Amino acid sequence: MDQRPDIVRSINHLIGTLQDGERGYKKASEAAKDPRLQQAVAGELATQVSSLLSQHGYEAPADLVHGVASAYTASTSFPGQFARANQIVHRWLFTDSAQQSDDGWVIDLAHTGRLSLDASMKGDAPATRAVERRSFLSGYHTVFAGGGGYDVYSVATTYATAHDARAVAAGWAQTAPAQMVTSRRVSLTGTSLGDQATAWRMTMNAGGRDLPGYTAEWVRGDVIAAVFVVGRGATLADLARMARLQDARIAGAPVPPPPAGEQAKSAAAIIRDATAAVDAARSVHLVEHTPGQRLDFHAGVHVGAGTVRTPSGLMRARRVGRRVWFAGDRSFLLHARGAAAAARAGRWLAMPPSNPGYVGVANLTSTGFVARMMAPATAAGGLRKAGTAFLGHTLTIVIQVRKGDGTASVVFIAANGTPYPLRIDQPGTSGGVGHVMLSAWDRPIAVHVPAHVLDPAAGCPCT
């Protein structure tokens, strides 16, 4: 089912005209004064009203229903009401809630409505088209733009039997990757979407521009549903959320409630909760990648151990209480201390508190290291929630931190359970961006005093 050209045309139509919610409202209001649009809306209203009456056992002359609908769309009240509907209509498809009215979503009427059999079969294999011709009953598609930094395209098609729906979906799943610029299968962990659910991270070309996004397709009874989230702000979590909402409507289940817990809080409140979680934790596994350096430490309140790898070599460190030891390979010691120190490569060296490097090594092996990384976020005024994202199978809340010096960092905080920070992206001291991955929070760690330590009190020149 080659719906991608229609999506591309829709997105091209939306780019630059509907991204701003207020501007989109004004354009929708002006468009509603066009007699051609009024006639199109009147026709759709008449169809929906007639269908609703029929479902409840009533009949009304088609010309009467259409006449009433036409009178309404030609009235002076229609443009304003139509524009307002454009701003909130995405909730008709995805949710029954209208708690927020300022998110800037706008419906693209030109690419919303019934989907024909011919449109649904575009690009399909002959075997798939044969099933569609025999079994296709109806289809509907909608495009929304301007909310959350991405656009949404949703489509649902209904077939005579669930068996036929599954057969068509299997055909689409085989041909879908070839209709994208790039595609990679992804997993919607924790999201149940009926049968044959598949999801891709993809890139599509719109007006000569490659736009990233995600798409999911699944079967619910005799209905095939697909959701696309397209734009540089789109995340896998956005796709999962939209797909769950769409699936709930198809299944007739209650629409999932709005975010609760940490997701419902402000950015500042989430950072405060994450900082409190760090302060209460007794251990963490920290892996930091910065340009030219990699740290890997199991850091605890009382003990810690890990390694530092730099272009000049490898250093290992351990801490038990206030006692600290380190060992370096020949390259590391030669670069840091010279030939005399290099002769002791691989040997554990005790580091007394008087050593200038003591504090730095002790900090790396302590959970306080993470607390110090969180401190700028706690003090910053420029905090902004930037949606959600999956780190592996874990949903996180993304917080952007704008610092006083103009630089920015990004903190990924667990959305469920204890709000531990799981990743921190921040500018590197020597340029580039450093990535700190945090895991295994509050798990026991065992560190032992190394054997055969060279004690500086015995005359070791390496400290």
N, C-alpha and C positions, 0 to 999 in steps of 0.2 A: 504493500500500500504506500505509494509515493506521495505522502502529504508534505514532504519537505519543501518543494517549490512553493506551495501555498503559504507555508510558514514563512519562508524567505520573503515573499511578496508582502506578507502582513507586517513583518518586522521592518522591512524597508519603509513601509507606509508610516510606521509608528515612530521610527528614529527621527529625532529632531522636531517632532510635532506634538507628541503626547507624553514626553518624559516629565514635564512639569505639571503637577496636578491642577493648579489654578488655570494655567494656560489651556490645558486640555478641557477643562470645564467650559471655558469661554468658546473654544472651537466647537465643542459639542452643541452648545446653545445656538451658535450661528448656523451650524449644519442642519439643525432641526427646523430651520425656517425654509429649507429647500423643499419645494412640493414633491420632488422625486423621492426624497427620504421619507417625507410624511406619508406618501402612498405606500412605500415599502413597509414602514412600521404598521400602518393601518392593516395591510394584508396579513402580517404576522400576528397582530393582535386578534384579528377576526378568526384566524385559524386556531389560535390557542383558546379563545373563548368558546368557539363551536365545539372543540374537543372536550373542554371542561364540562360544558352543558351535556354533551352526549354521555360522558362518564357517569353523570348523575341522573340519567334517564330523561333529560329534557331535549326538546328539539326547537330550533328557531330558524326562520328563513335566513339563508346565507346572505341575501342582499340586505336584509335588515341589520344583521350583525355587522357587516362590512360598512354600512352607511353610518352606524353609530361610531365605529372605530375611526372612520374617515373624518367625521365631524370633530372628534376629539383631537386628532393629530393636526387638524387645520386651525385649532383654536389658539388663542394667545397664551394660554397656560402651558401648552405642550412643550415649547422649547426649554423653558426653565426646568420642568419636571423631567424631561428627557436627559438634560445635562446632568442633573443630580443622580438620575438612575445610572448614568455611565460611571459615576464615581463609586457606586456601591454595588453594582450588579455582579461583580465577581463573587460576592457572597451568596448570590442565588445559586451559583453552580457549586461552590466549594463548601459553604457553611450557612447555617441559618442565623448566625450571629451578625450583628451590625454594631458592635460595641465601639469600634474605631471608625471615624469618618474623615480622617485627615491623612490617609496613607497615600493618596495621589493615584490610586489605580484608576485606569480608564479603559472602558471596553472599546474595541475596534469593531464597530457595527458592520463595516464592509466585509469583514472576515468572520462574522458570527452568524449562525443560523443552521438551517438544515444542511446535512451533507448528503449529496446524491450518490447513487450507486457508481456512476461513472467516475466521480471524484475519488471514491474510496478504492477503486480498482487500479488507479494510475500506478504504473510501474510494477504491478504484481505479476507473478509467474502464471502461465496458463492454467496450471492445476488449481492455483488459489482462486483465479478469476472464475473458474467453473463453479466452485463452491459458492462464491459471492453472488453470482447471477442466480443461482438456484435458491439461495437462502436469505439474502439481504432483505431486511425489513425497513430499517430507518437508521439515520445517523445525525449527529449534531456536533458542531465544533464552535469554539469560542477562543478569542484572543484578548488578553489583558496586557496592559502596558503601564509602566511608570511607577510600580510599587517595589520597594526593596532592592532596587538596582538591577532588576532583571524583568523580563517579560515572560508571560505564561501562555502556552497554547494547550488546550484540552480538547479531546475528541472522544466520542463514544458511539459505537455502532452496534446495532442489534440484529440478531440472526434468528432463523426459525427454530434452531435447536442449539443446545449447549455444545453438542458434538461438532456442529459446523463452525461455531465460534472458535472452538479450540483449533480446528483445522486451519482456519484462516489466520489465526494468531501465529501458529507455527510457521506458516508461509511468510508472514511479515517479519518474524524474528530472523529468518534466514536472509532476507533481502535488505533489511534496515541498515546494516553497517556500510553497505556499498553506496548508500544514498547520503552519507555524511563525509565531510572532508577528512576527519579523523574520528575514530571510535575505539572505545575500550570498555569491555564489560566491567561493571561494578556491582557491589552487593548492597542491597537495602536492608542491612541487618536490623532486626527488631521491627520490621514493617511487614505485616501480612496483607497481601493484595490478591487473594483468590488463587486461581490456577495460572500456571505458565508465566509467572512474573519474571520479566527480564528488565535490566536497566543498563544504560550506557553513559559513560562520560564521552562527550562528543564535541566536535567543532562543525559548524555549518557556515556556509558562505552566504552573506547577505549584502548585495550591492558592492561586491568586490572586497568586503571586509569579512574576515574570519571571526565569528563570534562563538565563544565557548559556552557550554551548557551541559545539561543532563536530560535524559529522557527515560521514561519507564512505560512498559506496556504489560497488560495483564488481562485475564479473562475472569469475569464474575457472572456465572450462569451462562446466559445466552448473549451477554454483552462483552465486547472488547473495548477496553479503555486505554487511553494513552495520555500522558502528560509530559510536556516539554517545559523546562525552565531555561531560558536563554539570556545570556548577558554576562558581563564580567563580574557582576555581583552574585551570580547564581552559585549555590553550593549543593552538595549531595543532600544535606539536611533539608534545604528548601524543597528539593524534589520529593523527598520522603514525606514531608508535611503536606504538600499539595496532593500527592498521590493518595495519602490516607484520607484526606477530606473528600476527594473525588470518589474514592471507593466506598466510603460510608454513604454517600448520596445514592450511588448505584445499588448498594445492598439494602438501602432503606433503614440503615442503622442510625442511631443517634450520632450526630456530628461530634467528633472529639472536642472536648472543651478547650478554651484558649490556654496558652502556656501557664503553668503554675510553678510554684517553688522558685528556684533561682532564676529561671527564665523570665518570670514576671517582675523581677526586681530591677531597679535602676543599675546602671553601670557602677556607680560609686558603692552601692550596697553589695553588689556581687564581689567587688574587689575587697571590701571590708570582710566579707565572709571567707573569701579565699585566704586572706592574710591571717585571720583567726585560725583557720584550719592548718596552715603552715606552722603557726606558733605552737599549736597543740600536738603536732606530729612528732614522733620520736625517731623517725628515719625516712629516708627517701633515696631512690636511685637516680642519679643526675648524670646525664650525658650532654655535653655542650660541644657544639661545632662552631668555631669561629674561623675566619680566614687564617690559615697557618697553625691552627691549634685544635686539639681535641682533648676534652676532659671526660673521664669516666669514673665516678665516685659513688660508693655506697656511704652516704653521710648519715650520722646519727647524733643524738644528744651527747652520749658518753663515748662512743667509739666511731671510727670511720676509716675507710681505706679506698684507694683508687690509684689512677694513673693520669699523667699529663704527657701528651705526645706533641712535640713541636718539631719544626724542621731540623733542629739541632740534636734531637734525640728523645729518649724516653725517661721519665722519672716516675718512681712509685712512692707512695706515702702511706703511713699508717698512724693512727692516733688511738690511744687508750687513756681515757681521762685527760690529764694535761700533758702526758708524755707523747712526744712526736718523733717519728723516725722517717728517713727517706733514703732512697737508693736510686742511682742513676746509671744508665749505660755509659760506655766509654765516651761516645760522641757527646752526650749531654754534659758530662762532667768536664770534659776537655773544653767545651765552649763556655761553660759557666764558671769553672774554677781553675782551669789550666792543667798542665801535665801532671802535677803532683796529685791532684784530686782524681784525675783519670786513672791513676794506678789502682784506685780502690773501686773501680767499676763493678757493679753488681753487689757490693757489700752494703749492708744496712748501717746507716750512720745516725746516731742519736742527735737530735736537734734541741738544744736547751732554749728556754724562753728568751735568753739574751741574744740569740741569733736573729739578725734582721729578717730572715725569711720565715721565722717561726709562726708569726701571726697569719701570714698568707697560707701556709700549708695547713695550719690548724683550722682555718676558716673553710677551706675546701672540703674538709672531712666532717663538717658540722651542718646541721639543718639550718643554722643561722645564715648560711650562704644564700639559701633560697629566700629567706626573709629579707635579706638586704637587696636582693634583686626585685622583690615586690615593693620595697619602700618607695621608689619613684612613682609607682602607680597609685599608691595610697595617698601620696601628697599632691598628685597632679590634679589640676582642675579640668584638663581637656580629656575627659573620659567619654567614650562613645561605644555603645553596643553595636557590633557589626554583624549581627546574625548568629548563626550556629554553624558548626562544621563537625564532621566525624574525624576523629583521630583513631585509625583502625576501626574498631567496632564501638567506640565510645563517643557519645554525643557531647560536644563541648559548646560553651558560650564564648563567643569571640569578643574581646574587649580591646579597643584601640586606645592607646595612651599617648597623648601629645604632651611632650615635655617642654619646659621653659626655654630650652636652647633650640627649639624648632625641630628636634628629632622626634621620632615616634617609635613606639614598640607595640607589640601585639601579644596579649595574654589569652591563652585558651584554658578555660576553666570547666571542670566537669559539671554537666548540667543536672545529673542525677546523683544521689548519694552525697557524700561529703564533698564540698566544692573545692577540691584540691586543684591548684594550677597543674596542667599537664604539659604545657609547652609555652615557652616565652621566646619571642623573636625580638631581637634588639640590635641596634647598630653596634658593629664591632669597634673596638678601640683603634684598630689600624685600618678601618674602612670595611665595607661590606656589611653583611648582616649575620649576626650570630644566632644560632638556634639551640635552645636549651630544652631537652626532653626530660620530663619528670615522671617517674613511675614507682611502683612498689612502695607506695606511701605506707608508713607505720608498720612495716614488716620487720621482724627481728633480723639483725645482722650480727655476725660473729667476726671479731677481729682479735688476733692473738699477738702478743709481744714477739717480735722477730728474734731469732736466735743469732748468736755470734755478732752482736752489735759492736761497732767501733765507737768507743766513747770518747768524745772530744776532751774530756778531763784527763784522758790517758795520753794526750798529746797529738791526737789526729788533727792535721792542718786543714781538713776539708770543711770545717764549719765556719 
